[in-house]
Each structure stands twice: as structure tokens, then as C-alpha cells.
Amino acid sequence: SSKITTMAFLTLNCDFSDKWLHNEDYVFEDELRGLSSSVQMDGLSPSEYCGALGFKDRSLEREYLKWQARTSESRLLLSYVFCLVLSIFPDLVYMLVNLDFFREAGYADDFFVKNFTTILCNIFVFAVGFGSTFTVFRSKAFAKKSCACVPFVIAEFVFIAYTCIESFRFAYSINNFDNVFRVAAWAIFLAFGILMPYTVLFFMHLPFVLTLEILLLALTMFVVVIPLVMGSWDKVSNQGVLRYLMTLPQDRYCYMNAEQCVNVFQVTYITPVVCICIEAAMIVIVSFIVDRASREAFKNKKIIQFLTEQKERSLETQKEDQEELLYTIFPKVIARDLIKHNHGNSSKLDVLALGRTVARMHERVTILFTDIVGFTEMSQMSAPFEVMHFLHSLFTAFDDFVDMDSQLWKVETVGDAFMVASGLGILEDEEADDAVTVEVVSPPDVSEDSMEYSTDSRSGDPYISSAMEDSSESYYSSLRYGRTGTFKLNHRSRSHVDDHKSPDHQCEDPCSDATVVIDFGISALEEARHQRMPNGEPCQIRVGVHSGPVCSGVVGRRMPRFCLYGDTVNTASRMEATGIPMR
């Protein structure tokens, strides 16, 4: 109870009070992570101090205050505008309109000075509150959690300052209007003058604790302390009302039933004070209900935000897993191209949809094939699962050799054949120096009569070739119009490649790609010597290697494959087929 009392009357931005009031050993997000369903989250609610007095987790309370301040920005600013209007009218207007009357009635100069000074001070306080709040909302510092409740702190100090100023004015002027409103002048002065700015608390949407603090302070000063000290409550007592009635003419006073007349006048004089207390109670109740609804909305917002972030993290994880899978299926250069063009598309990999690049031409690629000697006879004599276990054991060892050198790329395994290549440009930041990318383009508006046909010296297919200038210094392009469509060939500039190579790369052995493949072949032969086939025979393999130009690309939409085509592939396969076992 002592903590609740202290929290209700301590400044909201006091770090010391926040640390002292902090009474939670968990973080709200950690509690959410422990729940598996949204149904369980619906019943979750952070611990609070007696309902709407604030979360025990003060970090969560500050986050809530920041959210509430941001959602209440327009209401806070509009409330200050209304307070300015209520300070000008009726207070300032009433004093200006009745200025001559007060002078003729013999009011001292101090009366005018003190009343006008306090009214102008009130206007200044509300104007400063408006300007400060507007500045805070537009400043970058408001994004910090430590500055989250600054708009509410400003509102607190503004109303406390207004209460102090009006307390001085009320104490000085409490008896100055008796000649106009008789013994109940101070109550009417409160209801229709001093307490009018407090009505904006209906829609100002301040935290419940702050609203309660402001109203309790105002009622304590204006209804209890000052009237008791100045003797105003004595005027509306039975004896005070009776003394006043005795001063009235006999035709205006009921001598036959004095007690009833006293009660009627007394109820009439006290009614403004009762209305003031009822209005204050209504503001407190409404503030409590609104604060409870806001805290529930904030809790739901946190849950929705957590679920959204959880889903985003799940999607990001799935995306990373999919990209990692693509990097294991395709070379990195091609995988990056597929990921780039497949962003936001469906899970199906459509080569034409992912990008118009359908092939890459490589001039210096080394291909290696391995084949198991006697595999067909062994398969007929062994159970299928034994054959699968043997192939898995052998090819897993080959995969380890591929992983040892980043220049190697495992193309595929078909039956007992294992295919490896190097020189494709598969490193993370590498694009093959001699690679030529081929794209499918729309047929140009060119008549067949204007085309000059020639024949590809290797394939014998007719095509039409035309050179194209490219604005880039790195590439130049050419078009080929064949029977199956129009293709754009992007050639990488050799001079550009040489200029951007590092000195170490420029001096690199041009046969290094072939060297790593030969090393792989030697390691594969050594591994085969340690393997035994299911039929008990020692494992023997043939190895075929050849270097030359190849064409690479992704083929297919469902279960796409990275394939190599060209005479180099065929020659390497024939070298393996006609080779000597274990050579």
C-alpha cells in the first residue's frame, strides 16, 4: 500500500521511483515465447498495482506510457487550447466587462493587480504546456524510452502550477464576491471559474494515476483547505445561513418555518460544491475505464506484434534455408541469379520467369567422370539396399574431397557414375573470366529478307548474327536469331577482367583448374582401394578427364538440374568409358 501511495504522488519520470517500484522478475516477451498458441496468450496479463495503477514491470509501464502519449497527441494539444479558452473566458472577460463596477464598488487596487496577474499567469502556463508538448512530439528524443512519459509529466506540472496559482487567487478573492452572490459566492466562483479547465480531463486521456493526482490535489485545496481556513464553510452552516436570513427584509424571509427556510437556502448554496464533487468522480471513473481499455489494447498490440515478428523470423529462416539449399544444388553464381529473380515468386523455379539467362558459355572447364568397374554384375548379385549403402559410402567420401577445394563442383551422380567439374566460376565473389551469358529476348521487328544467314561451325545450325554496343565498359553483346528463338549473348571484356584482377590472380597458373580435378581423381582412386563392393570384390573405378569449352545452365521447372553440355563432356565420358581400371 505504501508503494501505491508513493507512486500516485511521485513524478512519472522519476527514475529512482521507477527502480524502487519495479517488482517483476520476468520480461513480457519472454512470457510470450513460453506460450505455444494464441489462445494461451489471450489469458496472459502482466501484473499490475491494484488494477490501473500501473504495471509492476516498470520497463513495460514506460513502453505503455510512450504508446499512450503517441496515441493521445491530438487530444493533449487540443486540451491545452481549451484550457486557454477557459482561462480567457469567463475569468479574463468577466474582469474586463465588470472593471467599472468593481472600481465604483470601492475594490482596492490590489484586487485588480492580483486577479489580472494570476489570470495572465494561467494563460502563460497553458501556452507553455501547449508549446512544450508540441515540441516534444516533434523531437527525435521522444523515440527514447526514457523520454516516453514527458508529455504526461508536462501535463502534470501544468495542472499543478495552475492549482498553485489559482489557490493564491482563490484565497485572496474568496470573500470579494459576497455582495453579488451572497454567502455562496465562493462555490459559484469555483464551479464557473476556477475549476472549469479541469473539465478537459474528460477527454485528455491522461493515465489514471495522473488524473487522480490532479483532481485530488485540486479538490483538497479548493474544497477543503482554503474554504476551511478562510471560514467559507461556516457561512453555509445552519447558523451561518440563519444569520444571513436574519439580514433580509421580512417579506423575503419565512418567519413561520425558519428551519425549513434554512434547509432550502443551505441546500441551494451547497449544490454547486456537490456538483463539483460529482463531476470530479465522473472524471475519475471515466479515466479508470479508459485506462483499463487502453492497457488491454496495449497488451493485445504487444501480442500481435510478437506474433508478427515471430512469423517474420520464421519466414526469414525459411528463406535462408531455401537459399542454402539452392547454394548446395547450384553454383553460387547461378544460385544468386535464381534468388535475385525469384524474389516474391512462387516456389516453382521457372528459368524464364527467374531471369532471361538460360545458359552460360565457359571456355576453360575441366570435366572428370568416374565409373565403377563391374557394377552391373555386382548389382545383379547383391540386394538393392546393399548396393545403395555401398554407393552412399563411396560417394560420401568423394563429396568430402569436393568440399576440400572451392574450385571443384559436383555436377551429378547417375547410377555408378560421379561427375565433377572445375573452372565454372563457383566461388562466392567469382564470375568466370571467360563466361558468356545467353539470354532469351523477344524477336525483333526484322523481315526475313533483310537477314543474312550463316552457319554455326560446330552445330551446323543456321543463325543470324548482329553486333550490339553496350554502354557498360565491362561487357559487349551480340544477337543470334535461330530457329528456336532470338538469343542475346553477353560477352565479358577480356581487358576489363585483366585490369581488375589482383596481381596474384594475374600470375595464376592457367592449368590450376585442371590440376585440382586431377588431384581429386587421384584421391578418388585412393579411396576406391579402401572400399569393398557388396559381392566381396575390391572396388575398382575408371577415371576420365578432359578440358575445353562447355555450356552450363539450369534445366527443368520441377526438380531443376544444373547441367553441362558440349563436346568436352562427351570426350571426358568417352575417356572414362575406354579407360583402364584404377588409372
N, C-alpha and C positions, 0 to 999 in steps of 0.2 A: 504493500500500500504506500510505503514511503517513496518507492521508485515512481509509482504512478503520479503521486502528488508533485514530486520534483519534476517529472517530465512535462506535466501540464503547465508549469510556470517557468521552465528554463527556455532560453533562446534555442530555436530549432537548429541553428548552425553551430552549436557549441560542441566541438569535437570531444571535449572532456566528458560532457554529459552523455554523448553517444557511446563512448567507450565504457562508461560506467553502467549504462543501461543495457549494453549488449549482453544477451543471455541465451545465445544459441550456439550449439556445438556443431552445426551442420550447415551446408550451403544448399539453397533451394534446388539448384541444378543437379547437385549430387543426389538429392532425394528423388528427382525425376528420373535419373538414369537407373535407379534401382527398381523402377516400375516397368512392367512389360506391356501394359495395354493402356489405352486412353481412358477406359472405364475406371481403372485404378487411379488414374491421375485426376479424375473428376472429384474424387473424395479427398484429395490432398489439399491441405490448407496450412500455411506457415503459422506458427504460434504467434499470438498477439497478446498485448497487455489489455485485458478486460474489453474485448470487442474491438472498437475502432480507435483505441488509444495508441495504436502503432504496433508494427511487427517487432518481436523481440530480437530478430536479426536486424541490427541497425543498418547494415550494408544494404539489405533488401529494402528497408524503410527509405533510405536515401534514394534508391533507384525508383521507388514508387513515387516519392515526392517530386522527383525530376519529371517523371511521366505525367503526373497530375498537373504540374506547373505548365508543361508544354501544352497540354490539352485545355488548360484554363486561361491561356494567354489573352484571348479576346475579352473574356469576362473580367479578368483583373483590370485591364486597361479601361474598359467601359465603366467599371465600378468607380474608379478614380474620377472619371468625367462626371458621373452622377454626384459624387461627393462634393466636387467643386460647385456644381449647380445648387446643391442643397446648402452649401456654405454661403453662397451669394443670396439665395432666396430660401427661407424667409429672413435670415439674420441680417444680412447687409442691407437688403431692400427695406426691411422693417425699420431699421435705424435711420436710413436716409429719408424715408417718407415721413417719419414722425419726429424729425430733428427739431422742427419749430415747436412742436408740442412739448418735447422734453425741456427745451430752453424756457418756455413760458411757465412750465410747472416748477422751475427752480432747481433742476438737476445740476449738480456740480460738474465742473469741467473734467474731473477725474472719471466721472461716469462715461463721458464720450471717449476720452482717451483710452481707457481700459477696454471698453467694448469694441471700438474700432480696431484697436491693436490686436486683440485676440481673434477677431474675425479675419483680419488680414493674415495673421499667423496661420490660421487654419487653412486659408486658401493657399498659402505658400507651402504648407506641409503636404497637402494633397497634390499640388502641382509637382513637387519634388518626387513624391511617390510615383506619379504617372511617368515622369521623365526617367527616373531610375529604373523602374520596371521595364520600360520600353528599351532602354539601353542594354539591360541585362539580357533580354531575349534576343537582341541583335548581336551580342558579343560572342566571340569564339570561346570565351572562358565558360559560358553556360554549358558547353558539352562535357565539362569535367564533372565527375560525380560529387566532388567537394563543393561545387557551386550550384548543386541541383535545387536546393531549397531557398536560394537567395531571394526570388520573388516573394515567397511567403514570409521571409524574415523582414523584407521591406514593408509588407503589409502589416506585420506585427508592430514594427516601430512606428509606422504612420498612425495607426489607431491608438497606440499607447501615447504618442505625442499629442494627438488630438484630445484624448481623455485628460491629459495633464493640463493642457491649455484651457479646455472648457471647464475643468474643475475650478481653476482660478477665477474664470469669468462667472461661473455659476455661484460660487461662494460670495463674490462681490455683489452680484445683481439679484440674489435670490429674493430680496425684500423690496426691490425697486419697482415692481410691477403690481404691488398690492392695491394701489389706488385705481388700477384698471380692472384687474381680475379678482380682487378681494383676497381672501385668505388662501385660495387655491392657485394663486398666480404661479408659484414655483412649479407645480405639477404640470400646468399648461405650458409653461416655459420649457420644461423637459420634453413633453410629448411632441410639441410642434416646433421645437427649435433645436435644442442641443442634441437630442437622440436621433434626429432624422437621418444623418449619414450612416448610422448603424444598420439601417434597413437594407443597405446594399449587400449585407452579409447573406441575404436570402439567396442571391444568385452569384456571389463572388466565388463560391466553390473553394473556400479555404479548407485545410484539414480540420477535422472535428476538434482536435485538441486546441488548435489556434483560435477557432471560433468561440469555443467555451471560455478560453482565457480572456479574450477581448470583452465578451459580454459580462462575464463575472466581474472583471475589473470596473467596467462602466457602471453596472448596477450597484456595486459596492460603494463607489464614490458618489454617484448622483442620487441614489435612492436611500442609502443607509447613512454613510458617514457625514456628508455635508448637510443634509436636512436635520440630522440629529444634533450636530454641532451648532448649527445656526438656529435651532429651535423651530424649524418649519413643521415638524410632526406635531408639536404642541398646538399649532394653530388649527389642525384638523381633528384634534381630540374632542371629546364631548364638552369639556369645559371651554376649550378654545372656540368651538363653533357657537356655544351658548353665549359667550362674551361678545362674539361678533353679532349675533342676532339681537342682542340687547341694544346694540347701537342703531338698529334700523328703526324707521318710523313704525308706529303701532299698526298702521294699515298694511304693512308688509310683513308683519310677524304674527304668528299664530300663538296668542296667549292662552287659548283654551287647551291646547295639547302641545306643550313645549317640547316634551320628549320626542314626540313623533316628528316635529319640525326639525329638531336637532339631527335625528337619524336621516331624514331626507337630505338635508344640506350636507351632512357628513359623507353619505354615500356619493353624492354628486361630486364633492371635492376629491374624494379618493379614487373615483372611477378612472381618471387619466393615468394614475400610478398603476392601478390594476391592469389596465390595457397595455401599459409599457411592459409589465412583467409577463403577461400572456404572449405578447409579440416576441419577447426575448426567448421564452420557452419554445415557441413555434420555430424560431430560427435555429435553436439548438437541436430540436428533434429533426428538422429537415436536414440540417448539416450532418447529423448522425446517419440518417438513412442514405443520403447521397454518398457519404464517405464509405459506408459499407458496400454500396453498389460499385463504387469506384475501385475498392480493393478487390472485390470479386472479379471485376473486369480486368484488373491488372494481373491477377492470378491466372485467369484464362488466357490473357495475352502471353504471359510467360510460358504457359504450357504449349500454346500454339507455336510460339517462336521456337521453343525447344524441339517440338516435333518437326517443324520445317527445317531447322538446322540439322537435325538427325537424318531426315530424308535426303537433304543436300549432301551431307557427308557420305551417306550410303551410295548415292548416285555417283559422287566423285570417286569413291572406292571402286565401284563397278566400272567406271570409265577407265581408271588406272589399270584395273585387272584386264579389261578388254585391250587396252593399248599394249600392256605387257604381253598378252597372248599374240597380238599382231607382230610384235617385235621378235617373238620366237618362231613365227611362221614365215615371215618375210624379212628380207634385209632391211636395215634401218632406214635407208634412203627411200625405199618403196613404202615401208610402213608409215613413215612420216607423211608421205604424199597421200596415202589412203586415209590416215587420220584427219589430215587437213581438209580434204574434200568430203569426208563422210560426217563432218560436224553437223549434228542436228538431224541426220538422216536416219533411216530405219536400220535394223541390224543386218539386213542383207547387203553384201558387198557387191555393188554393180560397178564394174570397171568404167563404163561410160558415164555413170552417174557420179562417181567419185572424182572424176577428172578425165580429161580427154587423152591423157598419156596412156597409150596401150602397150608400148614396148620401149626398150632401151637397147641401143646397139653398143657393144663393147668390142674393142679391137684386140686387147691382150688379156685373154682369160685362159686359165689352165683348168682342165677338167680331169677328174680321176674317177674311175669305176673300179669297184671290187666285186668279185663273184666267188661263191663257194664251190669248190670242185666236188663233184659227186653229190650235190644237194638233192637232185631228183631221186636218185636211188636211195639215199638216206631217208627222204620223206616217205617213200613207199614202205620202208621197213619200220618206221617209228610212229608212235602215236602223235596226233596233231599237237597236243599240249606240250609234248616233249620238244617238238620242233620249234614251237613258239618260245619256250623257255630258253632254248639254245640261241635262237636269233636275238632275243632280248639281251641275253648276257653278252653276246659278241658286239651287237650294235651299240649297246650302252657304253662299252669300252671305247668304241670308235667315236661316240659323241663326246666322251671326255677328251679325246685327242683334239677334236674340233674346238672345244671350249678353250684349249690351251693357247690357241693362236687366233687373234681377232681378224686376221685376213681370210680365214677359212670360212666357208659357208656350206652347211649340209643342205643339199638340194632336195633329195628324196631317197627313199628306200622302196624298191619294187621287188617283192619276193626276197631272194637272197642277194640282190644287188644293192650296193651302197654307193651313192653319188656325191662327190664333194667338188667344190669349185673355189677358186681364188681369183682376185683381180676384178671383182664386181663392184667394188666401192661400197662396202657394207659397214664401214666404221661410222661412228656416231656423227662426226662432222665431215665425212668424206663423200664426195661425189666423184665418181670415176673420171679421170682426166680425159679419157677418150670416149666417154659415153655420149651417145646421140639419142635424144628422146624423140619419140614418134607420137604425134597426136592426130586424132581424127578431127577433121574440120568439115564444114559444110561445103558442098560442091560450088565452085564459083560460077558466076553467070558468064560462061565462056562457051561459044559454039564449038562443035567438034571440028569444023573446017579450019578453025584458027589454031588448033592444037597440032604440035609436031610430035609424033610418036617415036619412041626409041625403045630399045630392049635392054632389060637388066642383064648384064653379062653373066650373072650367077644363076638367076632363076629362070631367065628366058621370058619373063612376063613383060608385056608392054606397059609403059608408063609415060607420063608427060612430066617433064621437069622444068621448073622455073625458079630462078633465084629471087630471094627477098632480102631487102635490107632491114636490119633490126636496129632500133635506137640504142640498144644496150651494147656496150663495148665488149661484153663477155660472150655474146652468142651471135650467130648469124643463122638464118633459116632458109629453107627451100621447100617447095611444094612438089608432091608427086600425085598425079592423077591416075589411079589404076582402075582395074575393072571392079574391085570391091569397094571403092570409095576414094576420097581425097585425103591425103596424109600430109602433115606438116612435120618436117624434120628439123629439129633444133640442134645445131652443131655448136659445141663449145670451142671457143677460140683457143688454139694451142698457145699463142703468145701470151694470152691473158693468164692461162694456167701456169705457164713457166714463170711469169713475173710475180705471181702470188705464192709460189712455192717457197718454203723455207730453204735455207742453204743445205740443210741435212737432207731434205726431200729431193732437192735437185741433184744431189750426188748419189741418190739411192740406186742400187743395182736393179736394172730393168728386169732381171730374171728372178727377183725376190719372190714374186707371186708363185712362180713355178717351183722355187726352192721349198716353200712351206708345204706345197702339195706333195712333193717328193718325200719330205720328212714325214708327212702324215702316212704316206704309203709304206715307208719303212717301219713306222710304229705299228701300222695295221698288220703287216706281215709278222712282226714280233709277237703281237698279241694273239694272232691266229695259232701260233705254235703252242701257246699255253691253253688253248681251248680243245675240247673233245666233243665230237658230234654224238647224238643220242644212240647211234648204232655202234659206238665204241671206237670208231675210226678217228685218227687225228684230223683236226681241221686244217684244210689247205685252201688258200684263196689265190685267185689270179688278180693282178692289178694292171690297169691300162691308163695311160696318161697322154694327153695331147694339149697343146696350146694354140690359140688362134682366136678369130672373131666369133662372137656368139650374139644372139638376140635373146633378151630376157623380158619377161612380162608375167602378169597375173592372169590366169585363165580360169573362166568359170564364175558363176554367181553363187551357187550353193557349194560349200566346201571348196573355195577357190584354192588354186595351187600356184606357187611360183615356179615357173618352168624356164628351161634354157633350150634354145633351138639353134641349129646350124650344123655345118659340116664338121666343126670342131667336136661337137658332142658325138656325132656319128663315128668319127675317127677314133675318139677315145674309147667308145664302146667296142669297136672292132679290135682295137689294140688289146682290150681286156679279154675279149672272146677268143682271140687267137694266141693269147699269151701263154707262158709256161707257168705251171703251178708254183706258188711261193717265190715268184720273181716280179 
